[in-house]
Amino acid sequence: MSDTTPEAARVLVHMHQLLWQAGTEADRRAHQSRDLEAVALANNLTYARDLVFHLVPECCRDALLDLPVADGADPVELARRAEELSRSTPVHRYPPGVVSVVDLLIETVGEFS
């Protein structure tokens, strides 16, 4: 992961924050509705967030502690923003594995939109 550029590391941190917020909101909704589709969305977002966590270089992980407030935002829209954010930096500047995260986000947004 040492080949990850500082710009890509910042993007990954921001993606993690968006996915933390999305997952937290989706989890809250799943608990309220007890709907299997809501649970599936929450699981996808939590998994995507975990994948991003492991892509963030060790030197930048302290920034992951600055979590946004879960304020009722649409979790699918937050996932869409995270996926769009990933396109702000060329893929070769990220660590291996980012393509899997982006694929998961695209699939999740498509499935739950």
TASULHU-V152962 format. One record per backbone hydrogen bond with DSSP energy under -1.0 kcal/mol. NH is the residue of the N-H (numbers start at 1). CO is the residue of the C=O. If there is no record, write none. Layout:
NH,CO  NH,CO
This chain:
4,1  5,93  9,5  10,6  11,7  12,8  13,9  14,10  15,11  16,12  17,13  18,14  19,15  20,16  21,17  22,18  23,19  24,20  25,21  26,22  27,23  28,24  29,25  30,26  31,27  32,28  33,29  34,30  39,35  40,36  41,37  42,38  43,39  44,40  45,41  46,42  47,43  48,44  49,45  50,46  51,47  52,48  53,49  54,50  55,52  56,52  60,57  61,58  63,60  64,61  65,62  66,63  67,65  71,69  78,74  79,75  80,76  81,77  82,78  83,79  84,80  85,81  86,82  87,84  88,85  93,90  94,91  98,95  101,97  102,98  103,99  104,100  105,101  106,102  107,103  108,104  109,105  110,106  111,107  112,108
